[in-house]
């Protein structure tokens, strides 16, 4: 799932196109310029995913200032399959991968047919056994968000995916709140998912700012998904919890720096440290003139920064040995 063993970074454009293909195209271009590996949307047929009487979530009402039903809100943001084909073609043209979260089987079939690199399952379908089993039958890698769920919910969902045939699954920890306060992130739960299920994990971020996804990479996230908008002040349910292009670029650069900084895990001096150690590392030197053949005791030697002599950790090895030659004060001791 990762690209060259680097964190897969997804610009979650979601519904921030506001129902406009032109805005969606702009989101694709800005996501590419900001360093995203993938730009991702959400694809659904409103009548197939929601009844007409469901109210908006509190965050949606707060973020939109509207009391319309969820059905009406989603209908206003729905793009057709033909419109998504146009967006996919544009992504191919500018050189960024296109993906989208399907919310029902018709949309899933369309996205698989159009050529998405993986199936993304949103938190709202955690536990949706028939849909998850169908997702698993498609033979593509799966990335599943786990917001609003318990470990038991995740296990049930994984079992459904595997019954369908899925065997390449990544779990994303997330908190379904837009924006998500820091005290509700619970980032350590990402590692709990990895330990519990032995699968690659990542993080879908809804916080404001970029420090939490960067921290997630330091903790081992293989995928980062971050909401992306052209302008946080635009009208819509998710813009306020999204990053603008310059902020997203800052996040990408920080993630790539952290990946480099994580290194191999081997505790060895770097090439630059080996050079610096020649003038900084403390070594054993003569504390006074020592004649050849003298049995060295602690009054004969001391430890100082020096360009010659054995390292300080050889102190106990040197004591009790005979000087192999005459040493002047501050000369490095050898064996």
C-alpha positions as CSV (number, residue, x, y, z in Angstrom):
1,X,0.0,0.0,0.0
2,X,2.9,2.4,0.7
3,X,4.8,4.1,-2.0
4,X,8.5,3.2,-1.9
5,X,8.1,2.4,1.7
6,X,7.0,5.9,2.4
7,X,3.8,7.0,4.1
8,X,0.9,7.1,1.6
9,X,-0.5,10.7,1.9
10,X,-4.1,11.1,0.9
11,X,-5.6,14.6,0.3
12,X,-9.2,14.0,1.4
13,X,-11.1,16.3,-0.9
14,X,-14.3,14.5,0.1
15,X,-17.3,16.8,-0.5
16,X,-15.3,20.0,-0.5
17,X,-16.0,20.4,-4.2
18,X,-19.4,21.7,-3.1
19,X,-21.1,19.9,-6.0
20,X,-18.9,21.6,-8.7
21,X,-16.7,19.6,-11.1
22,X,-14.6,22.7,-11.7
23,X,-13.8,23.1,-7.9
24,X,-13.1,19.3,-7.9
25,X,-10.5,19.8,-10.7
26,X,-8.9,22.7,-8.8
27,X,-8.7,20.4,-5.7
28,X,-7.0,17.7,-7.7
29,X,-4.4,20.2,-9.1
30,X,-3.7,21.8,-5.7
31,X,-3.4,18.4,-4.1
32,X,-0.8,17.4,-6.6
33,X,1.1,20.7,-6.1
34,X,0.9,20.2,-2.3
35,X,2.7,16.8,-2.5
36,X,-0.2,14.5,-2.0
37,X,0.1,10.9,-3.4
38,X,-3.6,10.6,-3.9
39,X,-6.6,12.9,-4.1
40,X,-9.8,11.2,-2.8
41,X,-13.5,12.1,-3.0
42,X,-16.7,10.5,-1.8
43,X,-19.1,8.8,-4.2
44,X,-22.7,7.9,-3.5
45,X,-26.3,7.8,-4.8
46,X,-28.2,9.7,-2.1
47,X,-31.4,7.7,-2.3
48,X,-29.4,4.5,-1.6
49,X,-27.6,5.6,1.5
50,X,-30.0,7.7,3.7
51,X,-33.7,8.2,4.5
52,X,-35.2,11.6,4.1
53,X,-35.8,12.2,7.8
54,X,-32.3,12.0,9.1
55,X,-31.1,15.3,10.6
56,X,-27.7,16.7,10.1
57,X,-25.0,15.9,12.7
58,X,-24.4,18.7,15.2
59,X,-21.0,19.5,13.6
60,X,-22.7,19.8,10.2
61,X,-25.3,22.2,11.5
62,X,-22.6,24.2,13.2
63,X,-20.3,24.2,10.2
64,X,-22.9,25.0,7.6
65,X,-25.3,27.2,9.5
66,X,-28.1,25.3,7.9
67,X,-30.9,23.1,9.4
68,X,-31.7,21.2,6.2
69,X,-31.9,17.4,6.4
70,X,-28.9,15.2,5.7
71,X,-30.7,13.9,2.6
72,X,-31.0,17.4,1.2
73,X,-27.4,18.3,2.1
74,X,-26.0,15.1,0.5
75,X,-28.1,15.5,-2.6
76,X,-26.7,19.0,-3.1
77,X,-23.2,17.6,-2.9
78,X,-23.7,14.5,-5.0
79,X,-21.7,14.2,-8.2
80,X,-22.7,11.8,-11.0
81,X,-20.6,8.9,-12.3
82,X,-20.0,10.8,-15.5
83,X,-18.7,13.8,-13.5
84,X,-16.4,11.5,-11.6
85,X,-15.1,10.0,-14.9
86,X,-14.2,13.6,-15.9
87,X,-12.4,14.1,-12.6
88,X,-10.6,10.8,-12.9
89,X,-9.5,11.7,-16.4
90,X,-8.2,15.0,-15.2
91,X,-6.2,13.3,-12.5
92,X,-4.6,11.0,-15.1
93,X,-3.8,14.1,-17.2
94,X,-2.0,16.0,-14.4
95,X,-0.4,12.9,-12.8
96,X,-2.0,12.3,-9.4
97,X,-3.8,9.1,-8.4
98,X,-7.6,9.4,-8.1
99,X,-9.7,7.6,-5.4
100,X,-13.0,7.9,-3.7
101,X,-15.0,6.4,-0.9
102,X,-18.0,4.4,-2.1
103,X,-21.0,4.4,0.2
104,X,-23.0,1.7,-1.6
105,X,-22.5,-1.1,-4.1
106,X,-23.4,0.7,-7.3
107,X,-20.8,3.4,-6.5
108,X,-18.3,0.7,-5.5
109,X,-18.8,-1.1,-8.8
110,X,-18.3,2.2,-10.7
111,X,-15.1,3.1,-8.8
112,X,-13.6,-0.4,-9.4
113,X,-14.5,-0.1,-13.1
114,X,-12.9,3.4,-13.4
115,X,-9.7,2.1,-11.8
116,X,-9.2,3.2,-8.2
117,X,-6.0,1.8,-6.7
118,X,-7.7,0.6,-3.5
119,X,-11.1,0.5,-1.9
120,X,-11.6,3.1,0.9
121,X,-14.3,2.3,3.5
122,X,-15.5,5.2,5.6
123,X,-16.2,4.9,9.3
124,X,-20.0,5.1,8.6
125,X,-19.8,1.6,7.1
126,X,-18.0,0.0,10.0
127,X,-20.1,-3.1,10.8
128,X,-22.0,-3.0,7.5
129,X,-21.5,-6.7,6.9
130,X,-23.2,-7.1,3.5
131,X,-21.4,-4.1,2.0
132,X,-18.0,-5.0,3.6
133,X,-18.3,-8.6,2.3
134,X,-19.0,-7.2,-1.2
135,X,-16.0,-4.8,-0.9
136,X,-13.8,-7.8,0.0
137,X,-14.8,-9.6,-3.2
138,X,-13.4,-7.0,-5.5
139,X,-9.8,-8.1,-5.2
140,X,-8.3,-4.7,-4.4
141,X,-6.4,-3.5,-1.3
142,X,-8.7,-2.1,1.3
143,X,-8.2,0.9,3.6
144,X,-10.9,1.0,6.3
145,X,-11.5,3.9,8.7
146,X,-12.5,2.9,12.2
147,X,-14.1,6.1,13.7
148,X,-17.0,5.6,16.1
149,X,-16.0,1.9,16.6
150,X,-14.7,-0.4,19.2
151,X,-12.2,-3.2,18.8
152,X,-15.1,-5.6,18.5
153,X,-16.7,-3.5,15.7
154,X,-13.4,-3.6,13.9
155,X,-13.1,-7.3,14.3
156,X,-16.6,-7.9,12.9
157,X,-15.8,-5.7,10.0
158,X,-12.5,-7.4,9.3
159,X,-14.2,-10.8,9.3
160,X,-16.7,-9.6,6.8
161,X,-14.0,-8.2,4.5
162,X,-12.0,-11.5,4.7
163,X,-15.1,-13.6,4.0
164,X,-15.4,-11.6,0.8
165,X,-11.8,-12.4,0.0
166,X,-9.9,-9.3,1.1
167,X,-6.3,-10.0,2.2
168,X,-4.6,-6.6,1.9
169,X,-6.2,-4.4,4.6
170,X,-5.0,-1.3,6.3
171,X,-6.8,0.1,9.3
172,X,-7.1,3.9,9.9
173,X,-7.6,5.2,13.4
174,X,-9.8,8.3,13.4
175,X,-12.2,10.3,15.6
176,X,-15.4,11.2,13.7
177,X,-15.7,14.8,14.7
178,X,-15.1,17.9,12.5
179,X,-12.9,19.5,13.7
180,X,-11.7,17.1,16.3
181,X,-10.4,18.5,19.6
182,X,-6.9,17.3,20.6
183,X,-8.2,15.7,23.7
184,X,-10.4,13.4,21.6
185,X,-7.7,12.2,19.2
186,X,-6.5,9.2,21.3
187,X,-3.6,8.6,18.9
188,X,-2.3,5.7,20.9
189,X,-5.4,3.7,19.7
190,X,-3.6,3.5,16.4
191,X,-1.0,1.2,17.9
192,X,-3.7,-0.7,19.7
193,X,-5.2,-1.5,16.4
194,X,-1.9,-2.7,15.0
195,X,-1.3,-4.9,18.1
196,X,-4.8,-6.3,18.2
197,X,-5.0,-7.3,14.5
198,X,-1.4,-7.5,13.2
199,X,-2.3,-5.2,10.3
200,X,-0.7,-2.0,8.9
201,X,-2.3,1.0,10.5
202,X,-2.6,4.7,9.6
203,X,-4.5,7.8,10.7
204,X,-7.4,9.7,9.2
205,X,-7.1,13.2,10.7
206,X,-9.8,15.7,11.5
207,X,-7.9,18.0,13.8
208,X,-7.0,21.6,12.9
209,X,-3.3,22.0,12.2
210,X,-0.8,19.4,11.1
211,X,1.1,18.2,14.2
212,X,-1.1,15.2,14.9
213,X,-0.7,13.5,11.5
214,X,3.0,14.1,11.7
215,X,3.1,12.5,15.2
216,X,1.1,9.6,13.8
217,X,3.9,9.0,11.2
218,X,6.4,9.0,14.0
219,X,4.3,6.3,15.8
220,X,4.3,4.1,12.7
221,X,1.4,5.2,10.5
222,X,1.7,3.9,6.9
223,X,-1.2,6.0,5.6
224,X,-2.2,9.6,6.4
225,X,-5.5,10.9,5.3
226,X,-6.2,14.7,5.8
227,X,-9.1,16.7,4.7
228,X,-8.2,19.2,1.9
229,X,-9.9,22.4,0.7
230,X,-9.2,25.4,-1.4
231,X,-10.4,27.7,1.3
232,X,-11.5,27.0,4.9
233,X,-14.1,29.8,4.8
234,X,-16.1,28.2,1.9
235,X,-19.6,27.1,2.7
236,X,-19.9,23.4,3.5
237,X,-19.7,20.8,6.3
238,X,-16.0,19.9,6.1
239,X,-14.1,23.0,5.0
240,X,-13.4,24.3,8.5
241,X,-11.8,21.0,9.5
242,X,-9.7,20.9,6.3
243,X,-6.2,22.1,5.4
244,X,-5.6,24.6,2.7
245,X,-2.9,23.9,0.1
246,X,0.0,25.7,1.8
247,X,-0.8,24.0,5.1
248,X,-1.1,20.6,3.5
249,X,2.3,21.2,1.8
250,X,3.8,22.0,5.2
251,X,2.3,18.7,6.5
252,X,3.8,16.7,3.6
253,X,7.2,18.2,4.1
254,X,7.1,17.5,7.8
255,X,6.1,13.9,7.2
256,X,8.9,13.4,4.7
257,X,11.4,14.9,7.2
258,X,10.1,12.6,10.0
259,X,10.4,9.6,7.7
260,X,14.1,10.5,7.0
261,X,14.7,11.2,10.7
262,X,13.3,7.8,11.8
263,X,16.3,6.1,10.1
264,X,17.0,2.4,10.3
265,X,16.8,1.9,14.1
266,X,20.4,0.7,14.3
267,X,22.3,2.5,17.1
268,X,25.6,3.3,15.3
269,X,27.6,6.5,14.9
270,X,26.9,8.3,11.6
271,X,29.7,9.1,9.2
272,X,29.6,12.7,10.4
273,X,29.7,11.6,14.1
274,X,32.8,9.5,13.3
275,X,34.6,12.6,12.1
276,X,33.4,14.8,15.0
277,X,34.4,12.1,17.5
278,X,38.1,12.6,16.5
279,X,38.0,16.0,18.2
280,X,35.2,15.7,20.7
281,X,35.2,12.1,22.1
282,X,37.2,11.9,25.4
283,X,40.2,9.6,25.4
284,X,42.8,8.3,27.8
285,X,46.0,10.4,27.9
286,X,49.1,10.6,30.1
287,X,48.5,12.7,33.2
288,X,52.2,12.9,33.8
289,X,55.4,11.6,32.1
290,X,55.3,7.8,32.0
291,X,58.5,5.8,31.3
292,X,58.3,2.7,29.1
293,X,57.6,-0.5,31.1
294,X,55.9,1.2,34.1
295,X,52.8,-0.5,35.4
296,X,50.1,2.1,34.8
297,X,47.9,3.1,37.7
298,X,45.2,5.7,37.9
299,X,47.6,8.5,39.0
300,X,49.4,8.1,35.7
301,X,46.5,8.7,33.4
302,X,43.5,11.0,32.9
303,X,40.6,11.5,30.4
304,X,40.5,14.5,28.1
305,X,39.3,15.4,24.6
306,X,42.2,14.3,22.4
307,X,42.9,13.3,18.8
308,X,44.9,10.3,20.0
309,X,44.6,7.6,22.6
310,X,42.2,4.8,23.5
311,X,38.6,5.8,24.2
312,X,37.6,6.6,27.8
313,X,35.7,3.3,28.1
314,X,39.0,1.4,28.0
315,X,40.0,2.9,31.4
316,X,39.8,-0.4,33.3
317,X,41.6,-2.2,30.5
318,X,44.6,0.2,30.7
319,X,45.0,0.0,34.5
320,X,47.6,-2.5,35.5
321,X,49.2,-2.8,32.0
322,X,52.8,-1.8,31.3
323,X,53.5,1.3,29.2
324,X,54.6,0.2,25.8
325,X,56.8,3.3,25.4
326,X,57.6,6.6,27.0
327,X,54.6,8.9,27.2
328,X,54.8,12.7,27.7
329,X,52.0,14.6,29.5
330,X,48.7,14.7,27.4
331,X,50.0,12.0,24.9
332,X,47.4,9.5,24.0
333,X,47.8,6.1,25.7
334,X,47.9,3.0,23.5
335,X,48.2,-0.7,24.0
